[in-house]
Amino acid sequence: MWSMAIVDLLKSWFRKDHTAKIPIPTTTAKNPPIATPTPNPKLGHLPTTNESPTHSLTDIVNSTAQFSIREIALSKIDDQSQLADIVITHSIAKIRQQAADKLSDLTLIAQTAEKIKHSDKGVYRLLRKKLDTANALNKSAQQQQQRLEKICTDLETQSRLSLNPLFAAKVQSLQQQWQQATQQAPATPDVEQRYQQALATVSHIVQQREMQQHAESTAKQKQNEVQQQLEQLLDTIINEKQEVNPLLLKQNLNNIHEMWQQATTILAADTTQAKHVAILQQQLSSLCHLFEQCHEQLTSLHALTEQLNENPLNQIAFDSLKNLLKPLALVRINPLPPTFVRIQEVFKLAEMALAAQKSAQSSDIKSQHQQQEKVQHTEFEHLLQQIEQALNAGNSREASQHLRHAQQFAKKYHLHEPRLNEWSQELQKLKDWAGFAIIPKKEALVTTMAELAAAIDTDIDGLTRLDEIKALQAEWQAMGMVNNDAERALWQQFKDLSQKAYTPCQRYFDEQNAIQAKNAIQREALCDELQTYLDNMPNDVNWQGHIAILKKAREDWQLHHPVEAKAHKKLQHKFNSIIKALEEKLHAEYALQESRKNTVIQQAIQLLQHEDIREACQQAKNLQQTWKAIASCGHAKDQALWETFRSHCDAVFAKREQLKQSQQAEEAQSLVQAHALLAQFEQLLTQEFSIAHQSTIATIISTFQALYLPREANHNLRAQLSHLRTQWQTKQQAYLDSEKLKQLTLVTHALQLCLDAEHQVLTGSPVSLSQVLTWQALQLPSFFKVALSKRWQSLSSLQMKRADERLTAFNDGCLLLELLLDMEGSEAYQAARTAKKMDMFSQQSYPKTQDEKQALIQQTLTSVLLLSALPTEQAADANLRLVAIIQNPMLSSYL
């Protein structure tokens, strides 16, 4: 019954109200009163129901109960004063240490430390360490606070300073310092608010500065853009890259000027750039004004320039060009477009030529007059000789013409020649005699013409009849004239017959006019049809059909020929304008397709730089399909572009072939190297295991894995490598297990050697020389060597005092190690192990991480290894228990 009461009391300590409720049995007939049992001296004084829980726990700690029960009771005490009393007065050192561990009131810790300063050095050091730690934390907190305040002060100071290049960097550095500082310990609300206010102020300053810098950077960029635009515009005008429209040029200059004004309002331009831009603006303004003045007269300027270029002495063209150039003031404009430079050069050349001409004319005018008179006399003499020769030859017609020219020449130049009158009378006589011979011939011509007039109904070609009529008329004119009534009558008859004979010709020309009118109508209809096609062209044009339409239109135009000259000119202009518009659309389409093909060519060129040549080849094939989908840009350009594109694609495929050959050579070399590495690996496996082989094996594996092997051999060779690695790992693990077993054997032997030596020392026998030599020869693992060396060195100071306490500490340490290593342990310690586990979980002292668990295992194992001079009757069993813990496979992973 008392054991049940103790169990109930212990359960009550784990409840929230910590109230020990011991059941009081009632007296019944079936259940007689239970006599008060005799107190168990092992349990010590047990609390009654009237005692407070805390005092009851204190009494249990101070009682003679089992050590583990006293530890549990101590773990439930939270009163700092009672814990301080236990530290000062308790007889067991471990209880005092545990109570000291639970002390947290710094004042009580300081008072308690002073009281036990000379009586318990271990607990004193523990309390002193707590005080030092608390002071260090307090000092660290003060330093942290000072550091945070300094950061705030620096930020506030920074906000009052003027902007400099390091402003933002300094603010960022202070932010990083604040983040690092607050990660160690958070700031107080006041300091945090102060920091946020200062940070907001400097952030606003930085933001304003960044906005200003961005605006200035944008303004500077705009200034550079304005300068570049002005330079490009001037270059376009000077080099005549495109036709200049004065209105668009003026509007463009105004826009650029506004952009410059906006940019310079934000950021003043440097002197050099501002001067350069001003010069460019002045030059472009002058050119704009020039184009505005001569826009409508530019055609006339070019025409006059060409006339002067062909004939620099053309005074009319020179005067006209001079009048046009006078208001333009080309001399004050610099630079000038090439067109105006040429106009100015031609004008100056003509001016120099005309000046030279005038100078020459003024100096040579007299000689020219003399030369002219000489020429006139020579020409007049020549005419006189021709008249004389014609009269002598009896050619009245030729003599009449020369005589008339000579009379006009003499009248013009005021020359007197008496022979002219004589030759005139002689010529009249000659004509009278010629009439007798000419009349019969002209009568014959009349008869021939009458025959032609009579044959008007025959199916004769009009052009042939026209040639015949013209031949008779030419023969009539060649005979000369008699100027008498008979000749005039014959001429009238000849002319009437000519008109009648012309009837087939007239019929022919009427037919031709009808044909021309019909052709004009056909051509007009063709133009209308083409215009309708042009006006209603769809967005998606069949360009092959478009080309066929143009070809057919030209053929039909030539088919409908001839056309009357006046109508032909108008229709030809209309046809040419429509064809030009249609060709422009075709040329625009050609340009579009050409640009697309050039884009594909550029993409093909870039494929040579592609890292993945297989992907590059696939893209080249895709580009070829894309090329096929692109429409024509004209046969000649298609062929030229295709040759260029194909050459780049061939270069990509050639690079793939070259890479393939080099890859095959590399694969062959890698295959040889792989077999050599596997053979080396197999040779190492046949040898005895050595740590020195580890680096060689790692090199072999890394080198093999880096090889690029052929696809057909890759899987098999890597499977061989995997198999050899498995063999190596098995061999390595066997070696490590054997080495581990050797080390554990050495540790077990060292423990036994320590126990034997301790037993000899406690029984009064000295440690033998062979034991010392054996200990010195032991090569223990570093962890065990440190602890066991201290234990061996403490042999000279062994005492049997407090052996039970050491045994208790030993069992507690082993119990904790068994819990941490998940060992079953002996059934004799099952209850203690369960209580320990409950205690650790209730106090939340069980390690939460692997690092905490590793540290606790190493610390506990070191403490257990250092516990010597255990009671003789329990020493052997304790050693066996410790050996079982050391041989646990899990322990090595924590050491």
Secondary structure, DSSP 8 states (H G I E B T S, - for coil): -HHHHHHHHHHHHTSSS-----------SSS---------TTT-----TTS-HHHHHHHHHHSSS-HHHHHHHHHT---HHHHHHHHHH-S-HHHHHHHHHH---HHHHHHHHHHTTTT-HHHHHHHHHHHHHHHHHHHHHHHHHHHHHHHHHHHHHHHHS---TTHHHHHHHHHHHHHHHHHHS---HHHHHHHHHHHHHHHHHHHHHHHHHHHHHHHHHHHHHHHHHHHHHHHHHHTT-S---HHHHHHHHHHHHHHHHHHHHHS---HHHHHHHHHHHHHHHHHHHHHHHHTTTHHHHHHHHHHHHH-TT-HHHHHHHHHHHGGG-GGG-SS--HHHHHHHHHHHHHHHHHHHHHHHHHHHHHHHHHHHHHHHHHHHHHHHHHHHHHHHHT-HHHHHHHHHHHHHHHHHHT---THHHHHHHHHHHHHHHHHHHHHHHHHHHHHHHHHHHHTSSS---HHHHHHHHHHHHHHHHHT----SHHHHHHHHHHHHHHHHHTHHHHHHHHHHHHHHHHHHHHHHHHHHHHHHHHHT--SS--HHHHHHHHHHHHHHHHHS----HHHHHHHHHHHHHHHHHHHHHHHHHHHHHHHHHHHHHHHHHHHTT-S-HHHHHHHHHHHHHHHHHS--S-HHHHHHHHHHHHHHHHHHHHHHHHHHHHHHHHHHHHHHHHHHHHHHHHHHHHS---THHHHHHHHHHHHHHT----HHHHHHHHHHHHHHHHHHHHHHHHHHHHHHHHHHHHHHHHHHHHHHHHHHHHTT----HHHHHHHHH----HHHHHHHHHHHHGGGG---TTHHHHHHHHHHHHHHHHHHTT----GGGHHHHHHHHHHHHHTT-S--SHHHHHHHHHHHHHHHHH-----HHHHHHHHHHHHHHHT-TTGGGG-
